Amino acid sequence: MKKMFVVLLVLLNAFVLSGCVQNEQEPQDVIVRTGADMTQPGDSNASDVSEPETADTLELMDYAAFVNLFLDTITARIGDEYTFELLDDLSIAVFQNGEHIGDISLENTYREYVLDGDAEQAVNQFVTGTLEMLMHRDAGIDISTIMPVIRPSDFVAHTRDVGTELVYEPLLDDELYILFVIDFAATVRFLDIDTFEALGVPREDILELSIVNLTNMLPAAEVTYVEEGLYIVSVDDYYETSLLLTGFLDEIDIPISGEMVIGIPGRNILIIADSENQDAMDILIGFTQEYHLMTGYPISGRPLKYSNGILSWY
């Protein structure tokens, strides 16, 4: 079982045992990752990144030390072609043969580390993804690697603000959208308009194509019983929320007597509750709101429902 899923399950079970119910906090500003120019900008100053609350008290590395650990690690693993410069806001400028090609922010990765507590693993994973991104930067795109993901409206708006126009389709009102990523195994790059147009794929075909690709690529999802009427789904620690687009909800075999209510607080979280079970509903709603504030990759603090083939807000 993947380590991050174990962490999530522990957090969820701790939430169950605490008897917590929904709170009235506002969602945090989303911290986004764009792929077109390899950047990972944030809505806040990186030097002011705060540590979200965790289930356990940990001796945590501060953000500046975390960024420097990344710099030391990637510098030791890459040749002279690429160089890195630490900027005043603790983002990192990347140069290829002396030419500035983009900036990196570790804000999202740091927040995930705070939840997980393993700095070395978080940094090594981000280094591997960055190296893979650099390796594929000038390579052609295999359309079989295009996958759909769900992201909030803040994500779309922020990427546009920093000059990146992504390919997307509406999912729910003006709050959730389907975007597309190019999957490089260790990392992903979001599909921007210029890259998409160069592929020659009709715009009306991209969603169906990406769903077929995702279905062919993903392993079988695992459904874990948390308590009566409450389940958590895992697949690969990245595409959990994308399962909502694949027909998975029609195939899942769990006892639901009322409506199927869904929590997707972060990109790798998919929780399902039976609307007829009030205890399960209280846990799902409360956990969805709280985890949405903690994760580095938030989707929505609002629960959804799935009924008669239609996904809507609960």
C-alpha positions in Angstrom: 0.0 0.0 0.0 1.5 3.4 -1.0 2.9 5.4 1.9 0.8 8.5 1.2 -2.4 6.5 1.2 -1.4 5.0 4.6 -0.9 8.6 5.9 -4.3 9.6 4.5 -6.0 6.6 6.1 -4.4 7.3 9.4 -5.6 10.9 9.2 -9.1 9.8 8.3 -9.2 7.2 11.1 -7.9 9.8 13.6 -10.7 12.1 12.4 -13.2 9.3 12.9 -12.0 8.7 16.5 -12.0 12.4 17.3 -15.7 12.7 16.6 -15.0 15.9 14.6 -17.7 17.4 12.4 -17.7 20.0 9.7 -16.2 23.4 10.5 -16.8 26.8 9.0 -13.3 27.7 7.7 -12.8 29.2 4.3 -10.7 27.3 1.8 -7.1 28.3 1.5 -5.7 30.0 -1.6 -4.8 27.2 -4.0 -1.1 26.7 -4.8 -0.8 25.6 -8.3 1.6 23.8 -10.6 1.8 24.7 -14.2 3.5 22.6 -16.7 3.8 24.6 -19.9 6.9 26.5 -18.8 7.9 24.0 -16.1 7.0 26.5 -13.3 5.1 25.8 -10.1 4.0 29.3 -8.9 2.1 30.0 -5.8 -0.5 32.5 -4.8 1.5 33.5 -1.8 5.1 34.5 -1.2 7.1 31.3 -0.8 9.1 32.7 2.0 5.9 33.0 4.0 4.7 29.4 3.5 3.2 28.2 6.8 3.1 24.7 8.1 -0.4 23.3 7.9 -1.7 21.3 10.9 -0.9 17.6 11.0 -2.4 14.6 12.8 0.8 14.2 14.8 3.3 16.6 16.2 6.5 16.3 14.2 9.9 18.0 14.3 9.5 19.7 10.9 12.2 21.2 8.6 11.4 24.8 7.8 10.6 25.9 4.2 14.0 27.5 3.6 15.9 24.3 4.7 13.5 22.2 2.6 14.3 24.3 -0.5 18.0 24.1 0.1 17.8 20.3 0.5 16.2 20.2 -2.9 18.9 22.3 -4.4 21.7 20.2 -2.9 20.0 17.0 -4.1 19.2 18.0 -7.7 22.7 19.7 -8.2 24.3 16.4 -7.2 22.2 14.5 -9.8 22.4 16.7 -12.9 25.1 17.7 -15.3 26.5 21.1 -16.3 23.8 21.8 -18.8 21.3 23.0 -16.1 22.0 25.4 -13.3 19.7 26.7 -10.5 19.5 30.0 -8.7 17.8 30.5 -5.4 15.6 33.7 -5.6 14.7 36.0 -2.8 11.2 34.5 -2.5 12.7 31.0 -2.1 11.6 30.0 -5.6 14.3 28.6 -7.9 15.2 29.9 -11.3 16.3 27.2 -13.8 18.8 27.8 -16.6 19.7 25.6 -19.5 23.1 26.5 -21.0 22.8 29.9 -19.4 19.3 30.6 -20.7 16.5 31.1 -18.2 13.8 28.5 -19.0 11.5 28.7 -15.9 11.1 28.9 -12.2 10.3 26.2 -9.6 8.4 26.6 -6.4 8.3 23.8 -3.8 5.3 25.1 -1.8 3.0 22.3 -2.8 5.6 19.7 -2.2 6.5 21.2 1.2 2.8 21.0 2.3 2.7 17.4 1.4 5.9 16.8 3.3 4.3 18.4 6.4 1.5 15.8 6.2 3.8 12.9 5.5 6.8 13.9 7.6 9.5 12.4 5.3 11.6 15.3 3.8 14.0 13.0 2.0 11.3 11.2 0.2 9.4 14.4 -0.7 12.5 16.0 -2.1 13.8 13.0 -4.0 10.4 12.5 -5.6 10.3 16.2 -6.7 13.9 16.0 -7.9 13.0 12.9 -10.0 10.0 14.7 -11.5 12.0 17.8 -12.2 14.7 15.9 -14.0 12.1 14.0 -16.0 10.4 17.3 -16.9 13.7 18.7 -18.2 14.5 15.6 -20.1 11.1 15.7 -22.0 11.0 19.5 -22.3 11.9 19.5 -26.0 10.7 16.1 -26.9 7.6 15.3 -28.9 4.3 14.4 -27.2 2.8 10.9 -27.3 -1.0 11.4 -27.3 -1.4 8.2 -25.4 0.1 9.9 -22.4 -2.5 12.6 -22.2 -4.7 12.1 -19.0 -7.6 14.0 -17.5 -7.5 15.6 -14.1 -9.9 17.7 -12.0 -8.9 21.1 -10.7 -10.7 24.0 -9.1 -11.4 27.3 -10.8 -8.7 29.0 -8.8 -6.1 26.8 -10.5 -7.3 27.8 -14.0 -7.5 31.5 -13.1 -4.0 31.6 -11.6 -2.3 29.8 -14.5 -3.9 32.4 -16.8 -2.7 35.2 -14.5 0.9 34.0 -14.8 0.6 33.8 -18.6 -0.2 30.1 -19.2 -3.4 29.2 -21.1 -4.3 25.6 -20.4 -6.7 23.3 -22.2 -9.8 22.7 -20.1 -13.5 21.7 -20.0 -16.1 22.6 -17.5 -17.2 19.9 -15.0 -19.3 21.6 -12.3 -20.6 25.1 -12.6 -17.7 27.6 -12.5 -16.0 25.8 -9.6 -14.5 22.5 -11.0 -12.8 21.9 -14.4 -11.3 19.1 -16.3 -7.8 19.8 -17.3 -5.3 17.6 -19.2 -1.8 16.5 -18.3 1.0 14.8 -20.2 2.1 11.9 -18.0 5.8 11.3 -17.8 5.6 8.6 -15.1 7.5 10.5 -12.4 5.8 13.9 -13.1 3.2 15.5 -15.3 3.1 18.6 -17.5 -0.2 20.4 -17.9 -1.4 20.7 -21.5 -1.3 24.3 -22.7 -3.1 25.6 -25.8 0.1 25.9 -27.9 1.2 22.4 -27.2 -2.3 21.0 -27.8 -2.7 22.8 -31.2 0.7 21.3 -32.3 -0.7 17.8 -31.7 -3.4 18.1 -34.4 -6.1 16.5 -32.2 -9.6 17.8 -32.6 -10.7 19.8 -29.6 -13.9 17.8 -29.3 -11.9 14.5 -29.1 -9.5 15.4 -26.3 -11.7 14.5 -23.4 -12.7 11.1 -24.7 -9.1 10.4 -25.8 -7.8 11.3 -22.3 -10.4 9.1 -20.5 -9.5 6.1 -22.7 -5.8 6.7 -22.0 -6.4 6.9 -18.3 -8.6 3.8 -18.2 -5.8 1.9 -20.1 -3.1 3.1 -17.8 -4.5 2.9 -14.3 -4.3 -0.2 -12.1 -7.4 -1.5 -10.5 -8.6 0.9 -7.8 -8.7 -0.3 -4.2 -11.7 0.4 -2.0 -11.0 0.5 1.8 -13.7 0.2 4.4 -13.3 2.9 7.0 -16.5 2.3 9.0 -20.1 1.6 8.1 -21.2 3.7 5.2 -17.8 5.2 4.6 -15.1 4.2 2.2 -11.8 5.6 0.8 -10.5 4.8 -2.7 -6.9 4.5 -3.8 -5.4 4.0 -7.2 -1.9 5.6 -7.7 -1.7 8.6 -5.3 -2.3 11.1 -8.2 -5.4 10.2 -10.3 -7.9 9.3 -7.5 -10.2 12.2 -8.3 -9.9 11.5 -12.1 -11.8 8.2 -11.4 -14.9 10.4 -11.3 -14.6 10.7 -15.1 -14.1 7.1 -16.0 -17.3 5.3 -15.1 -15.7 4.0 -11.9 -18.7 5.1 -9.8 -21.1 3.0 -11.8 -18.9 -0.1 -11.3 -18.0 0.2 -7.6 -19.5 -2.5 -5.5 -20.3 -1.0 -2.1 -23.6 -1.1 -0.1 -25.3 2.3 -0.6 -28.9 2.6 0.5 -29.3 6.4 -0.1 -27.3 8.7 -2.4 -23.6 8.3 -3.1 -21.9 11.3 -1.5 -18.3 12.0 -2.5 -15.4 14.0 -1.0 -12.5 15.1 -3.1 -10.6 17.6 -0.9 -7.2 16.9 -2.6 -6.1 15.5 -5.9 -5.3 12.1 -4.4 -8.4 11.8 -2.1 -11.6 10.1 -3.0 -14.0 9.4 -0.1 -17.5 7.9 -0.5 -20.3 7.9 2.0 -23.9 6.7 2.1 -26.2 9.7 2.6 -28.5 7.5 4.8 -25.7 7.1 7.3 -25.4 10.3 9.3 -22.2 9.4 11.1 -20.5 8.6 7.8 -21.8 11.9 6.4 -20.5 13.9 9.3 -17.1 12.4 8.9 -17.0 12.8 5.1 -18.1 16.5 5.3 -15.8 17.4 8.2 -12.7 15.6 6.8 -13.3 17.0 3.3 -13.4 20.6 4.7 -10.4 20.1 6.9 -8.1 18.2 4.6 -8.9 20.7 1.8 -7.1 23.3 4.0 -4.1 21.0 4.7 -3.1 19.6 1.4 -0.8 21.2 -1.1 -3.0 20.2 -4.0 -6.6 21.1 -3.0 -9.6 20.4 -5.1 -12.8 21.2 -3.2 -14.0 21.5 0.4 -17.6 20.9 -0.8 -19.1 17.3 -1.0 -20.6 16.1 -4.3 -23.1 13.4 -5.0 -23.5 10.9 -7.8 -27.0 9.9 -8.8 -28.4 8.4 -12.0 -25.1 8.9 -13.8 -25.0 12.6 -12.9 -22.3 14.3 -10.8 -23.5 17.3 -8.9 -23.0 19.3 -5.6 -24.5 17.7 -2.5 
